[in-house]
C-alpha cells in the first residue's frame, strides 16, 4: 500500500458536494469574526505577562511582531490552499492533496493538540475566570464543584484543598456543543456578538490605559540578556515569539470552514489575512500599554491584566475586562471545537476515522455525532484534568502544521501548475520558504522537552494509523 498516495484534486472537489455536503452560510465578515474569535482569548490574557516577565520585557512588542511574521507567511499559503481546495479539513486536506495519506494523518492527529486539547484547557481557564468574577461580586461557589480532584487550590489561610469536578467547565463545553449542532450560521452569529464585545473592551483598555503609561517602565526596552538563552536580550525576544505564538493560534481555524463559505474563492483570503492583521495591531498596542502600566518584572502572574487595571482609577473597567476575558475564552472554545469537528469530518470521509464522525444531521446539516463525541472527550478533560502548561505544546503542534502547509505550496506549484488559483501566494518560492524557516526557528526556540512530547504524541497517532486507518482508507481501497 502506497503510504504517500495523494488524493486527486478532482476527487476532493467532487466529494465536497452531495448528501454529505455542509451548508454554505458564511461570508467574509463572519470569517474575519471567526478568526478574531479564535485568536483573541487565552493567549493574550494569560501568556503576555509571563512572556514579558521571563523572556522579553517591554520588547514583547517585538516578539508579537516576530510571531506575526511567521503567521503571515503561513497565512498567505493557507489562503491559496483554501481557495484552490475549498474543503473542510484545513491543513489535513491540503497535506492529503500534496504529500500523501500518511503525512495527512500525521497533521490531522497533530491538530488534535491545537483544537480539542486546547479547547479543554481553555474551558478550565474559563471556569477559573468565572469563579474569580463571582467572588468579586460576593458570590462564592462550592470548591467541590469548581476544581479538579487532581489540581490543588490555594485557600485564603495558606492551605490547599481539592475539588471533585470542574462543573462550570463541563457546562460551557456542553453549551457550545449545542450551538455547534444547531448550525454553523447560528454559531457564527453568536461568535460575532462575542467578538464585538471583547474587541470593544480591549480597545477601551488600550485607549484609557495609554494615558496612564509610565515611560520609565519601558526602559530599557530590550533588557540585557542574563547569560541564558531566552532570558531577555534578542534571544529572549525569539523565545518570547515562540511562547507568545500561542496567542495567534486560531487564524488557521478559518480555513476549516471553507466548505461552509458562500464564496470561498473570494472570502477565505479575506477572513484569514483580515483576522490576522486586526489581531496583530491589537496585540502590539495591548502589550505596549500593559508593560507601560506595570513594570515587566511584576507581570509573571496568571492574571497580569488585573495588575494593570489596579493602576487605573476606574473600578468598572475591572468588571468589564473580566467579562471580556470570559467572552474571549468562550469564542475561542467555539472556534476550536468547530475546527476539530471539521477536521474529523474530513478524516472520516476518507475512511481514516469511523463513519460516525462524518454523519450529518438531516435538519441542521452539521456533523452532530462528531460534536457529541468531542463534547464527551473534551468534557472529561475539563471536569477532571488539572490545568497545566500546554501552551508551548499546542504551539509546537501548530507550527508543525504551518511548516507542512508552506511546503505544500511549493509542491503544488510543481505538480499542479495549471490548477485554478483564485488567490495566489505572492513571491513563490520566497514566501513559502521564509514561512518554513520562520516557523521552524520558532519550533526550535521552544526547547527539547516540547519536541519530546510531540514525538510521543505522534507515536500514539502512528500506532492508530497502522492499526486501523490505513486498512480502511478509501483512497487505497479498490473501487
C-alpha positions as CSV (number, residue, x, y, z in Angstrom):
1,X,0.0,0.0,0.0
2,X,1.3,3.4,-1.0
3,X,1.5,5.4,2.2
4,X,2.3,8.6,0.3
5,X,-0.6,8.3,-2.2
6,X,-2.1,11.8,-2.8
7,X,-5.8,12.4,-3.1
8,X,-6.6,13.9,-6.6
9,X,-8.0,17.4,-6.5
10,X,-10.9,16.4,-8.8
11,X,-11.9,13.8,-6.2
12,X,-11.6,16.2,-3.3
13,X,-13.9,18.7,-5.0
14,X,-16.4,16.0,-6.1
15,X,-16.7,14.6,-2.6
16,X,-17.4,18.1,-1.2
17,X,-20.8,18.0,-2.8
18,X,-23.8,15.6,-2.5
19,X,-25.5,14.2,0.5
20,X,-22.6,14.7,2.9
21,X,-22.2,18.4,1.9
22,X,-22.2,21.1,4.6
23,X,-24.4,24.1,4.5
24,X,-22.8,27.2,2.9
25,X,-23.8,30.2,5.0
26,X,-20.6,32.2,5.8
27,X,-19.5,35.5,4.3
28,X,-16.2,37.5,4.7
29,X,-17.4,39.3,7.8
30,X,-18.3,36.1,9.6
31,X,-14.9,34.6,8.6
32,X,-13.0,37.5,10.0
33,X,-15.1,37.3,13.2
34,X,-14.3,33.6,13.4
35,X,-10.6,34.3,13.1
36,X,-10.7,37.1,15.7
37,X,-12.8,34.9,18.0
38,X,-10.2,32.2,17.9
39,X,-7.2,34.4,18.2
40,X,-8.1,36.9,21.0
41,X,-8.5,34.7,24.0
42,X,-6.4,32.6,26.4
43,X,-3.0,33.7,24.9
44,X,-3.3,37.4,25.1
45,X,-5.0,37.3,28.6
46,X,-2.6,34.9,30.2
47,X,0.7,34.4,28.4
48,X,1.5,38.0,27.7
49,X,2.6,38.8,31.3
50,X,4.7,35.7,31.8
51,X,6.4,36.2,28.4
52,X,7.3,39.8,29.3
53,X,8.5,38.8,32.8
54,X,10.6,35.8,31.9
55,X,11.8,36.4,28.3
56,X,11.3,39.7,26.5
57,X,10.5,42.5,28.9
58,X,8.9,45.5,27.2
59,X,10.3,44.1,23.9
60,X,7.4,41.7,23.9
61,X,6.1,44.1,21.3
62,X,8.9,42.8,19.0
63,X,8.0,39.2,20.0
64,X,4.5,39.8,18.8
65,X,5.7,41.2,15.6
66,X,8.1,38.2,15.1
67,X,5.3,35.7,15.7
68,X,3.0,37.6,13.4
69,X,5.6,37.5,10.5
70,X,5.7,33.7,10.8
71,X,1.9,33.6,10.8
72,X,1.7,36.0,7.8
73,X,3.8,33.7,5.6
74,X,1.7,30.7,6.7
75,X,-1.5,32.8,6.2
76,X,-0.7,33.6,2.6
77,X,-0.1,29.9,1.9
78,X,-3.3,28.9,3.7
79,X,-5.2,31.5,1.6
80,X,-4.0,29.9,-1.7
81,X,-4.9,26.4,-0.5
82,X,-8.3,27.4,0.9
83,X,-9.4,28.9,-2.5
84,X,-7.9,26.1,-4.6
85,X,-9.2,23.4,-2.3
86,X,-12.3,24.9,-0.5
87,X,-12.9,21.8,1.5
88,X,-13.4,21.2,5.3
89,X,-10.3,19.9,7.0
90,X,-7.7,22.7,6.7
91,X,-4.1,21.5,6.8
92,X,-5.1,17.9,6.8
93,X,-6.9,18.2,3.5
94,X,-4.1,20.3,1.9
95,X,-1.5,17.7,3.0
96,X,-3.5,14.8,1.7
97,X,-3.5,16.5,-1.8
98,X,0.2,17.3,-1.8
99,X,2.3,15.0,0.4
100,X,0.2,11.8,0.7
101,X,-2.0,10.0,3.2
102,X,0.4,9.2,6.0
103,X,1.6,12.8,6.3
104,X,-2.0,13.9,6.1
105,X,-2.8,11.6,9.0
106,X,0.1,12.9,11.0
107,X,-1.1,16.5,10.6
108,X,-4.7,15.6,11.3
109,X,-3.6,13.9,14.5
110,X,-1.3,16.8,15.3
111,X,-4.3,19.2,15.0
112,X,-6.0,17.4,18.0
113,X,-3.4,19.2,20.2
114,X,-4.4,22.6,18.8
115,X,-8.2,22.2,18.8
116,X,-9.5,19.5,21.2
117,X,-6.9,19.6,23.9
118,X,-6.7,23.4,23.5
119,X,-10.4,23.7,24.0
120,X,-10.3,21.6,27.2
121,X,-7.5,23.8,28.6
122,X,-9.4,27.0,27.7
123,X,-12.6,25.7,29.4
124,X,-10.7,25.2,32.7
125,X,-9.4,28.8,32.4
126,X,-13.0,29.9,31.6
127,X,-14.2,28.2,34.8
128,X,-11.4,29.9,36.9
129,X,-12.2,33.3,35.5
130,X,-16.0,32.8,36.3
131,X,-15.2,31.8,39.8
132,X,-13.0,34.9,40.3
133,X,-15.6,37.2,38.8
134,X,-18.4,35.8,41.0
135,X,-16.1,36.1,44.1
136,X,-15.6,39.8,43.4
137,X,-19.4,40.2,43.3
138,X,-19.7,38.4,46.7
139,X,-20.7,35.0,45.4
140,X,-18.6,32.0,46.2
141,X,-19.3,28.7,44.6
142,X,-18.5,25.4,46.5
143,X,-14.9,24.3,45.8
144,X,-16.0,20.7,45.2
145,X,-17.9,21.9,42.1
146,X,-15.3,24.2,40.5
147,X,-12.0,22.4,40.7
148,X,-10.4,19.1,39.6
149,X,-9.7,16.4,42.2
150,X,-6.1,16.4,40.9
151,X,-5.5,20.2,41.0
152,X,-4.5,21.8,44.3
153,X,-6.3,25.0,45.1
154,X,-4.7,27.6,47.4
155,X,-7.1,28.8,50.1
156,X,-7.0,32.1,51.9
157,X,-5.4,30.7,55.0
158,X,-2.5,29.4,53.1
159,X,-3.6,25.8,53.0
160,X,-4.5,23.8,49.8
161,X,-7.6,21.8,49.0
162,X,-9.0,19.7,46.1
163,X,-12.3,19.7,44.3
164,X,-14.5,16.9,43.0
165,X,-15.4,18.1,39.5
166,X,-15.0,21.3,37.5
167,X,-18.7,21.7,36.7
168,X,-18.6,25.2,35.1
169,X,-16.0,23.9,32.6
170,X,-18.2,21.0,31.7
171,X,-21.3,23.1,31.3
172,X,-19.7,25.6,29.0
173,X,-18.4,22.8,26.7
174,X,-21.9,21.4,26.6
175,X,-23.5,24.7,25.8
176,X,-21.0,25.4,23.0
177,X,-21.6,21.9,21.6
178,X,-25.3,22.6,21.4
179,X,-24.7,25.8,19.5
180,X,-22.5,24.0,17.0
181,X,-25.0,21.2,16.5
182,X,-27.8,23.7,15.7
183,X,-25.8,25.1,12.9
184,X,-22.8,26.9,11.6
185,X,-24.8,30.0,10.8
186,X,-26.1,30.3,14.4
187,X,-22.6,29.6,15.7
188,X,-21.1,32.4,13.6
189,X,-23.8,34.8,14.8
190,X,-23.1,34.0,18.4
191,X,-19.4,34.3,17.8
192,X,-19.8,37.7,16.0
193,X,-21.6,39.1,19.0
194,X,-18.9,37.9,21.4
195,X,-16.2,39.2,19.2
196,X,-17.7,42.7,19.1
197,X,-18.0,42.7,22.9
198,X,-14.4,41.6,23.7
199,X,-12.7,43.7,20.9
200,X,-14.6,46.8,22.2
201,X,-13.4,46.3,25.7
202,X,-9.8,45.6,24.7
203,X,-9.8,48.8,22.6
204,X,-11.3,50.7,25.6
205,X,-8.5,49.3,27.8
206,X,-5.8,50.4,25.3
207,X,-7.4,53.9,24.9
208,X,-7.8,54.5,28.7
209,X,-4.6,52.8,29.7
210,X,-2.5,54.8,27.3
211,X,-2.9,57.9,29.4
212,X,-1.5,56.1,32.5
213,X,1.6,54.7,30.9
214,X,4.8,55.4,32.8
215,X,7.7,55.8,30.3
216,X,10.2,54.6,32.9
217,X,8.6,51.1,32.7
218,X,9.8,50.9,29.1
219,X,13.4,51.5,30.0
220,X,15.4,49.5,29.0
221,X,13.1,48.5,26.1
222,X,15.2,45.4,25.5
223,X,16.6,44.2,28.8
224,X,20.1,42.8,28.7
225,X,20.5,39.0,28.4
226,X,21.2,37.3,31.7
227,X,23.6,34.8,30.2
228,X,21.0,32.2,29.5
229,X,19.4,31.7,26.1
230,X,15.9,33.0,26.1
231,X,16.3,35.1,29.2
232,X,16.0,38.6,27.7
233,X,18.1,40.2,25.1
234,X,17.5,39.2,21.4
235,X,17.4,35.5,22.3
236,X,14.6,36.4,24.8
237,X,12.7,38.1,22.0
238,X,13.0,34.9,19.9
239,X,12.0,32.7,22.8
240,X,9.1,35.1,23.6
241,X,7.9,34.9,20.0
242,X,7.8,31.1,20.2
243,X,5.8,31.2,23.5
244,X,3.5,34.1,22.5
245,X,2.8,32.3,19.2
246,X,0.0,30.6,21.2
247,X,-1.8,33.9,21.2
248,X,-2.0,33.8,17.4
249,X,-3.3,30.2,17.2
250,X,-6.7,30.3,15.6
251,X,-6.5,32.2,12.4
252,X,-5.9,28.9,10.6
253,X,-9.2,27.6,12.0
254,X,-10.9,29.9,9.5
255,X,-9.8,27.5,6.7
256,X,-11.7,24.6,8.4
257,X,-14.9,26.4,7.5
258,X,-14.1,26.6,3.7
259,X,-16.8,24.1,2.9
260,X,-19.4,26.3,4.6
261,X,-18.4,29.5,3.0
262,X,-20.7,31.1,0.3
263,X,-17.8,32.2,-1.9
264,X,-14.7,30.6,-0.6
265,X,-12.5,31.6,-3.6
266,X,-13.1,35.3,-2.7
267,X,-13.8,35.2,1.1
268,X,-11.3,32.8,2.6
269,X,-8.2,35.1,2.0
270,X,-10.2,38.0,3.4
271,X,-11.1,36.0,6.5
272,X,-7.6,34.6,7.1
273,X,-5.4,37.7,6.4
274,X,-8.0,40.1,7.8
275,X,-8.3,38.5,11.2
276,X,-4.5,38.2,11.4
277,X,-4.0,41.9,10.7
278,X,-6.6,43.1,13.1
279,X,-5.3,40.9,15.9
280,X,-1.7,41.8,15.3
281,X,-2.4,45.5,15.7
282,X,-4.5,44.9,18.9
283,X,-1.7,42.6,20.4
284,X,1.0,45.2,19.8
285,X,-1.0,48.0,21.4
286,X,-2.2,45.9,24.2
287,X,1.3,44.6,25.2
288,X,2.7,48.1,24.9
289,X,0.1,49.5,27.3
290,X,0.4,46.5,29.7
291,X,4.2,46.9,30.1
292,X,3.8,50.6,30.4
293,X,1.4,50.4,33.3
294,X,3.2,47.6,35.2
295,X,7.0,47.0,35.4
296,X,7.7,43.9,33.4
297,X,9.3,42.0,36.3
298,X,6.0,42.1,38.1
299,X,3.9,40.6,35.3
300,X,4.8,37.0,35.8
301,X,1.4,36.1,37.2
302,X,-1.6,34.2,35.9
303,X,-3.7,37.3,35.6
304,X,-1.4,40.2,34.6
305,X,-4.4,42.2,33.3
306,X,-5.6,42.6,36.9
307,X,-2.4,44.2,37.9
308,X,-2.7,46.7,35.1
309,X,-6.3,47.5,36.0
310,X,-5.2,48.4,39.5
311,X,-3.1,51.2,38.0
312,X,-6.2,53.0,36.7
313,X,-8.9,54.6,38.9
314,X,-11.8,53.0,37.2
315,X,-13.3,50.1,39.2
316,X,-16.0,49.5,36.5
317,X,-13.2,48.7,34.0
318,X,-12.1,45.7,36.0
319,X,-15.6,44.2,35.8
320,X,-15.8,44.9,32.1
321,X,-12.4,43.4,31.4
322,X,-13.3,40.2,33.4
323,X,-16.4,39.9,31.3
324,X,-14.3,40.4,28.2
325,X,-12.0,37.6,29.3
326,X,-15.0,35.3,29.7
327,X,-16.3,36.3,26.3
328,X,-12.8,35.8,24.7
329,X,-12.4,32.3,26.2
330,X,-15.9,31.4,25.1
331,X,-15.4,32.3,21.5
332,X,-12.0,30.5,21.5
333,X,-13.7,27.3,22.6
334,X,-16.4,27.7,20.0
335,X,-14.0,28.1,17.1
336,X,-11.6,25.3,18.4
337,X,-14.5,22.8,18.8
338,X,-15.8,23.8,15.3
339,X,-12.4,23.3,13.8
340,X,-11.8,19.9,15.4
341,X,-15.2,18.5,14.3
342,X,-14.5,19.7,10.7
343,X,-11.0,18.0,10.7
344,X,-12.5,14.8,12.0
345,X,-15.3,15.1,9.4
346,X,-12.8,15.2,6.5
347,X,-10.7,12.3,8.0
348,X,-13.9,10.2,8.4
349,X,-15.0,10.9,4.9
350,X,-11.6,9.5,3.8
351,X,-12.1,6.3,5.9
352,X,-9.3,7.1,8.3
353,X,-11.8,7.5,11.2
354,X,-15.1,5.7,11.9
355,X,-18.1,6.8,9.9
356,X,-19.9,8.4,12.8
357,X,-17.5,11.4,12.5
358,X,-18.9,12.3,9.1
359,X,-22.6,11.6,9.6
360,X,-24.5,14.8,9.0
361,X,-27.7,15.8,10.9
362,X,-30.7,15.6,8.4
363,X,-32.1,19.0,9.5
364,X,-29.1,21.1,10.7
365,X,-26.6,19.7,8.2
366,X,-23.8,19.6,10.8
367,X,-21.6,16.7,11.9
368,X,-23.6,16.3,15.1
369,X,-22.3,12.9,16.2
370,X,-18.8,14.1,16.0
371,X,-19.7,17.2,18.0
372,X,-21.3,15.0,20.7
373,X,-18.3,12.6,20.9
374,X,-15.9,15.6,21.2
375,X,-18.2,17.0,23.9
376,X,-17.6,13.9,26.0
377,X,-13.8,13.8,25.2
378,X,-13.2,17.4,26.0
379,X,-15.7,17.4,28.9
380,X,-13.8,14.7,30.7
381,X,-10.6,16.7,30.4
382,X,-12.4,19.8,31.5
383,X,-14.0,18.1,34.5
384,X,-11.1,16.2,36.0
385,X,-7.8,17.2,34.4
386,X,-5.5,19.6,36.3
387,X,-4.7,22.7,34.3
388,X,-1.1,22.6,33.1
389,X,1.2,24.5,30.9
390,X,0.1,23.2,27.5
391,X,0.6,26.5,25.6
392,X,4.0,25.6,24.3
393,X,2.9,22.1,23.4
394,X,0.0,23.5,21.4
395,X,2.3,26.0,19.8
396,X,4.8,23.4,18.6
397,X,2.0,21.3,17.1
398,X,0.5,24.2,15.2
399,X,3.9,25.4,14.0
400,X,4.4,21.9,12.6
401,X,1.2,22.3,10.6
402,X,2.3,25.6,9.3
403,X,5.6,24.2,8.1
404,X,3.8,21.5,6.2
405,X,1.3,23.9,4.6
406,X,4.1,26.2,3.4
407,X,5.9,23.1,1.9
408,X,2.7,22.0,0.3
409,X,2.5,25.3,-1.7
410,X,6.0,24.6,-3.2
411,X,4.9,21.0,-4.1
412,X,1.6,22.0,-5.7
413,X,3.2,24.7,-7.8
414,X,5.3,21.9,-9.4
415,X,2.7,19.1,-9.5
416,X,-0.4,21.1,-10.4
417,X,0.8,24.3,-12.1
418,X,-2.4,24.8,-14.2
419,X,-4.9,24.3,-11.4
420,X,-7.1,27.5,-11.0
421,X,-5.9,29.6,-8.1
422,X,-8.3,32.4,-7.3
423,X,-5.7,33.6,-4.7
424,X,-2.0,33.1,-5.4
425,X,0.6,33.2,-2.7
426,X,2.9,36.1,-3.8
427,X,6.7,35.7,-4.4
428,X,6.8,31.9,-4.6
429,X,9.1,30.3,-3.7
430,X,10.4,33.1,-1.4
431,X,7.3,33.4,0.8
432,X,6.8,29.6,1.4
433,X,10.5,29.1,2.1
434,X,10.5,32.0,4.5
435,X,7.4,30.6,6.1
436,X,9.1,27.2,6.6
437,X,12.3,28.8,8.0
438,X,10.5,31.2,10.4
439,X,8.1,28.7,11.8
440,X,10.8,26.0,12.2
441,X,13.0,28.5,14.1
442,X,10.1,29.2,16.4
443,X,9.8,25.4,17.0
444,X,13.5,25.2,17.9
445,X,13.1,28.0,20.3
446,X,10.5,26.0,22.3
447,X,13.1,23.5,23.6
448,X,13.7,19.8,23.5
449,X,11.1,19.0,26.2
450,X,8.3,20.1,23.9
451,X,9.9,18.2,21.0
452,X,9.9,15.0,23.2
453,X,6.2,15.4,24.0
454,X,5.4,16.0,20.3
455,X,7.3,12.8,19.3
456,X,5.4,10.7,21.9
457,X,2.0,12.1,20.8
458,X,2.9,11.4,17.2
459,X,3.9,7.8,18.1
460,X,0.5,7.2,19.5
461,X,-1.1,8.5,16.4
462,X,1.0,6.3,14.1
463,X,0.0,3.3,16.1
464,X,-3.6,4.1,15.4
465,X,-2.9,4.8,11.7
466,X,-1.1,1.5,11.1
467,X,-3.5,-0.5,13.3
468,X,-6.8,0.9,12.0
469,X,-6.8,3.8,9.5
470,X,-4.6,2.6,6.6
471,X,-6.6,-0.6,6.3
472,X,-9.9,1.4,5.8
473,X,-8.6,4.2,3.7
474,X,-11.0,4.8,0.8
475,X,-8.2,6.2,-1.4
476,X,-6.1,3.0,-1.1
477,X,-9.1,0.6,-1.5
478,X,-10.1,-0.7,-4.9
479,X,-13.4,0.7,-6.2
